[in-house]
Amino acid sequence: MYEDRGIIKVRNAVTAEVVNEIFISESDNIYIAYHYSQDLIFYIKSDSFGRLYRIYLVNEDGDRIISGNGDLLTDKNSNHMETLINDQLNDILGLHVDEENNKLYVLTFQEIAQLDLEGKNKQIIYKEDKSVLSRLFYHGGMLYFSAGSYESNPGVFRIDINTKKTETLVNLQPNTGGTIDLAVDQANNKLFIRQGNQIIVIDTNSSSSAYPVPNPRIVLSDSQFTGGDNLQAIVADSRILVWLSREQLYEGIVNANFKFIPKKSIFKYGLKSDMLRPYNMRMFHHTFNTTNSPPPEANIV
């Protein structure tokens, strides 16, 4: 699920088929988040205006409904409405939904804030004075994010939303090119981090003494698939990774021991001429009514 030129596109991660397209009011530099069980999509344009929108499922009378099956995300014939719910959130660099507690989290250059699903009742969860924050992912009561500055090397951190305790998970190398993005494989408690031409992985459920991880496992470092110094978007779940490289989306399946993504398990979506540039992506579980599960559109090896 990602935004491409003013359209939120939802793809089947197995077949690469675009199963739904939702046209939106903004385009480019879009952060998106979803609430599957509530049939909600949130998005915000990363600029100084800070407009946060909410898209919700409606029936044929225009009244909000909840399908319970993710129809807003996956049914191209479903009806929806889009509303602006907050225009006071400047310089957003991350957006994620806590579906367990029905909260929305936004990240700016120097703070993480919690909102309700109406985009109201803002509460500051974390504030940083020295580093620039980026990216955001909620998992199991924790908010994962990256931070760094000209004075300090970048790293990936997490904060307990209840105790507000912050933990350094891994220190990253400076000047490796590109931005940093991260994604949690929630089914396997693995955190994947994309920086430069590398994708690394660490456990999210180790004891506190294991952090920061001194030598995180590199699961892919091959510029044929991870080259380029622009956007570094990545999503992961159930050993499936999808990432952006040189305006091309790739899918890779990490092996069972989470040590490596072999070439035979790497595929691409569409053609290079598609020039995809999603600012960020999200992945969710959904069972499609289909008997066929062909591989992605093109095996590149």
C-alpha positions as CSV (number, residue, x, y, z in Angstrom):
1,M,0.0,0.0,0.0
2,Y,1.6,3.3,-1.1
3,E,0.8,6.7,-2.7
4,D,1.8,7.2,-6.3
5,R,1.0,10.5,-8.0
6,G,-2.1,11.3,-6.0
7,I,-3.4,7.7,-5.9
8,I,-3.2,5.4,-2.9
9,K,-2.5,2.0,-4.5
10,V,-3.0,-1.3,-2.8
11,R,-1.2,-4.3,-4.2
12,N,-1.5,-8.0,-3.5
13,A,2.1,-8.7,-2.2
14,V,2.0,-12.2,-3.7
15,T,0.7,-11.5,-7.2
16,A,1.7,-7.8,-7.5
17,E,-1.8,-7.1,-8.7
18,V,-3.2,-3.6,-7.9
19,V,-6.4,-4.6,-6.1
20,N,-7.6,-1.1,-5.2
21,E,-6.9,2.6,-6.1
22,I,-8.1,5.5,-4.0
23,F,-7.7,9.0,-5.5
24,I,-6.7,11.6,-2.9
25,S,-6.5,15.4,-2.6
26,E,-2.7,15.7,-2.3
27,S,0.2,14.1,-4.1
28,D,4.0,13.5,-3.5
29,N,5.7,13.3,-0.2
30,I,2.7,11.5,1.3
31,Y,2.8,9.4,4.5
32,I,0.0,6.9,4.9
33,A,-1.4,4.7,7.7
34,Y,-4.4,2.4,8.0
35,H,-6.7,1.0,10.6
36,Y,-7.8,-2.3,9.0
37,S,-10.6,-3.3,11.4
38,Q,-12.1,0.2,11.4
39,D,-11.9,0.7,7.6
40,L,-9.9,3.9,8.0
41,I,-6.9,5.3,6.0
42,F,-5.0,8.3,7.2
43,Y,-2.5,10.3,5.1
44,I,-0.6,13.5,5.4
45,K,1.6,15.5,3.1
46,S,5.1,16.2,4.4
47,D,5.4,19.9,4.1
48,S,5.0,23.1,6.2
49,F,1.2,23.1,5.9
50,G,0.6,19.7,7.7
51,R,-2.8,18.6,6.4
52,L,-4.0,15.3,7.9
53,Y,-6.8,13.5,6.1
54,R,-9.0,10.6,7.0
55,I,-10.7,8.3,4.5
56,Y,-13.5,6.1,5.8
57,L,-15.9,3.5,4.4
58,V,-19.5,4.6,3.7
59,N,-22.7,2.8,2.5
60,E,-24.8,3.9,-0.5
61,D,-26.5,6.6,1.6
62,G,-23.1,8.1,2.5
63,D,-23.2,7.0,6.1
64,R,-20.1,5.6,7.7
65,I,-20.0,1.8,8.0
66,I,-17.4,-0.8,9.2
67,S,-17.1,-4.0,7.2
68,G,-14.7,-5.7,9.6
69,N,-13.0,-7.2,6.5
70,G,-10.9,-4.3,5.3
71,D,-13.2,-3.4,2.5
72,L,-12.0,0.1,2.3
73,L,-8.5,-1.1,1.5
74,T,-9.3,-4.1,-0.7
75,D,-12.7,-3.6,-2.4
76,K,-12.4,-1.4,-5.5
77,N,-16.2,-1.1,-5.6
78,S,-16.5,0.2,-2.1
79,N,-17.7,3.8,-1.4
80,H,-15.7,6.1,0.8
81,M,-15.4,9.7,2.0
82,E,-12.3,11.8,2.5
83,T,-12.1,14.6,5.1
84,L,-9.5,17.0,6.4
85,I,-9.3,16.4,10.1
86,N,-6.2,18.5,11.2
87,D,-4.2,21.2,9.4
88,Q,-1.9,22.1,12.3
89,L,0.7,19.3,12.0
90,N,3.8,20.8,10.3
91,D,6.8,18.9,8.9
92,I,5.6,15.4,9.5
93,L,8.1,12.6,8.8
94,G,6.2,9.6,10.1
95,L,2.6,8.3,10.6
96,H,1.3,5.1,12.1
97,V,-1.8,3.7,13.7
98,D,-2.0,1.8,17.0
99,E,-5.0,-0.5,16.2
100,E,-5.0,-2.0,19.7
101,N,-5.7,1.3,21.4
102,N,-7.2,3.3,18.5
103,K,-4.5,5.9,18.5
104,L,-2.7,7.7,15.7
105,Y,0.9,8.7,16.1
106,V,2.7,11.4,14.1
107,L,6.4,12.2,14.0
108,T,8.0,15.5,13.2
109,F,11.7,16.6,13.1
110,Q,11.9,16.7,16.9
111,E,8.8,15.2,18.5
112,I,6.4,12.2,18.5
113,A,2.8,13.0,19.3
114,Q,-0.3,10.9,19.9
115,L,-3.8,11.8,18.5
116,D,-7.1,10.1,18.6
117,L,-8.7,8.7,15.4
118,E,-10.4,12.1,14.8
119,G,-7.0,13.8,14.6
120,K,-7.6,15.6,17.9
121,N,-6.4,15.6,21.5
122,K,-2.7,15.9,20.7
123,Q,-0.3,14.7,23.4
124,I,3.5,14.8,23.2
125,I,5.0,11.3,23.7
126,Y,8.6,12.1,23.0
127,K,10.7,15.3,22.4
128,E,14.2,15.6,21.0
129,D,16.4,18.7,21.0
130,K,19.6,17.6,19.4
131,S,18.8,15.1,16.7
132,V,16.4,15.0,13.7
133,L,13.7,12.3,13.9
134,S,12.4,10.3,11.0
135,R,10.2,7.3,10.2
136,L,7.8,5.7,12.6
137,F,6.4,2.3,13.3
138,Y,4.1,1.1,16.1
139,H,4.4,-2.5,17.4
140,G,3.5,-4.2,20.7
141,G,3.2,-1.0,22.8
142,M,6.4,0.4,21.4
143,L,7.1,3.2,18.9
144,Y,10.1,2.6,16.7
145,F,11.9,5.5,15.0
146,S,15.2,6.6,13.6
147,A,17.2,9.7,14.6
148,G,20.5,11.4,13.8
149,S,22.2,14.7,13.2
150,Y,25.4,16.3,11.9
151,E,26.9,15.9,15.4
152,S,25.9,12.3,16.1
153,N,25.7,9.1,14.1
154,P,22.2,7.9,13.1
155,G,20.5,5.1,15.0
156,V,17.2,3.3,15.5
157,F,15.3,3.7,18.8
158,R,12.1,2.7,20.5
159,I,10.0,4.2,23.2
160,D,7.5,2.5,25.5
161,I,4.3,4.5,25.1
162,N,3.3,3.8,28.7
163,T,6.5,4.3,30.7
164,K,8.1,6.7,28.1
165,K,11.3,4.7,28.5
166,T,13.6,5.1,25.4
167,E,16.0,2.4,24.2
168,T,18.7,2.5,21.6
169,L,18.3,-0.6,19.4
170,V,21.2,-0.2,16.9
171,N,23.7,2.5,16.0
172,L,24.1,2.9,12.2
173,Q,26.9,4.0,10.0
174,P,27.0,7.7,8.9
175,N,27.3,8.8,5.3
176,T,26.1,5.6,3.6
177,G,23.8,7.4,1.2
178,G,20.0,7.8,1.2
179,T,17.5,8.1,4.0
180,I,16.7,5.5,6.6
181,D,13.5,3.5,6.7
182,L,12.4,0.7,8.9
183,A,9.6,-1.9,9.2
184,V,8.7,-4.5,11.8
185,D,7.8,-8.0,10.7
186,Q,5.2,-8.3,13.4
187,A,4.6,-12.0,12.9
188,N,8.2,-12.8,13.6
189,N,9.3,-9.9,15.9
190,K,12.0,-8.8,13.5
191,L,13.0,-5.2,12.8
192,F,14.3,-4.6,9.2
193,I,16.2,-1.4,8.6
194,R,17.1,0.0,5.2
195,Q,20.0,2.4,4.9
196,G,22.1,3.0,1.7
197,N,22.4,-0.3,-0.2
198,Q,21.9,-2.5,2.9
199,I,19.0,-4.1,4.6
200,I,19.7,-5.3,8.1
201,V,17.6,-7.1,10.7
202,I,17.5,-7.4,14.5
203,D,15.2,-9.1,17.0
204,T,12.6,-6.9,18.7
205,N,12.1,-9.3,21.7
206,S,15.6,-9.7,23.0
207,S,16.5,-8.8,26.6
208,S,17.5,-5.2,27.2
209,S,21.1,-6.2,27.7
210,A,21.3,-7.1,24.0
211,Y,20.8,-3.5,22.9
212,P,22.2,-1.7,21.1
213,V,22.9,-4.6,18.8
214,P,26.7,-4.4,18.0
215,N,26.7,-6.3,14.7
216,P,23.2,-6.5,13.1
217,R,22.7,-9.1,10.5
218,I,22.9,-7.9,6.9
219,V,20.2,-9.8,4.9
220,L,20.8,-8.0,1.6
221,S,23.6,-5.7,0.3
222,D,23.5,-5.9,-3.5
223,S,23.3,-2.7,-5.5
224,Q,21.5,-4.5,-8.3
225,F,18.5,-4.5,-5.9
226,T,19.3,-2.0,-3.2
227,G,21.3,0.7,-5.1
228,G,20.5,4.3,-5.4
229,D,20.7,7.2,-3.0
230,N,17.1,8.5,-3.0
231,L,14.1,7.2,-1.2
232,Q,14.6,4.1,0.9
233,A,11.0,2.9,1.6
234,I,10.5,-0.6,3.0
235,V,7.8,-2.8,4.4
236,A,7.9,-6.3,5.9
237,D,5.7,-9.0,7.3
238,S,5.7,-12.8,7.5
239,R,9.2,-13.0,5.9
240,I,8.1,-10.9,2.9
241,L,9.9,-7.6,2.3
242,V,9.0,-5.0,-0.3
243,W,11.4,-2.1,-0.9
244,L,12.1,0.8,-3.3
245,S,15.3,1.1,-5.2
246,R,16.0,3.4,-8.2
247,E,12.2,4.0,-8.7
248,Q,11.5,0.3,-8.8
249,L,9.7,-1.8,-6.3
250,Y,11.2,-5.2,-5.4
251,E,9.9,-8.0,-3.3
252,G,12.2,-10.4,-1.5
253,I,11.5,-13.4,0.8
254,V,14.1,-13.8,3.6
255,N,15.1,-17.3,4.3
256,A,13.6,-19.2,7.3
257,N,16.5,-18.4,9.7
258,F,16.4,-14.6,8.7
259,K,20.0,-14.6,7.6
260,F,19.8,-13.8,3.9
261,I,17.5,-12.9,0.9
262,P,18.8,-15.1,-2.0
263,K,18.5,-13.8,-5.6
264,K,16.1,-16.6,-6.5
265,S,13.7,-15.1,-3.9
266,I,13.8,-11.5,-5.3
267,F,11.2,-10.3,-7.8
268,K,10.1,-6.9,-9.2
269,Y,6.8,-5.2,-9.6
270,G,6.0,-3.9,-13.0
271,L,8.5,-2.3,-15.4
272,K,11.3,0.2,-14.8
273,S,9.4,2.7,-16.9
274,D,6.7,2.8,-14.1
275,M,9.1,5.1,-12.1
276,L,7.5,4.4,-8.7
277,R,8.5,6.8,-6.0
278,P,6.4,6.1,-2.9
279,Y,7.4,8.2,0.1
280,N,6.5,5.4,2.4
281,M,4.6,2.1,2.3
282,R,2.5,0.0,4.6
283,M,1.7,-3.8,4.6
284,F,-1.3,-5.6,6.0
285,H,-2.8,-9.1,6.2
286,H,-5.8,-9.9,4.0
287,T,-7.2,-13.1,2.6
288,F,-8.3,-12.6,-1.0
289,N,-11.0,-14.7,-2.6
290,T,-8.9,-16.4,-5.2
291,T,-7.7,-19.8,-6.1
292,N,-4.7,-18.7,-8.0
293,S,-1.4,-17.4,-6.4
294,P,0.9,-16.7,-9.3
295,P,4.4,-15.3,-8.6
296,P,5.0,-11.5,-8.9
297,E,4.9,-10.0,-12.4
298,A,8.6,-10.5,-13.3
299,N,11.4,-12.6,-11.9
300,I,14.5,-10.5,-12.5
301,V,17.1,-13.2,-12.0
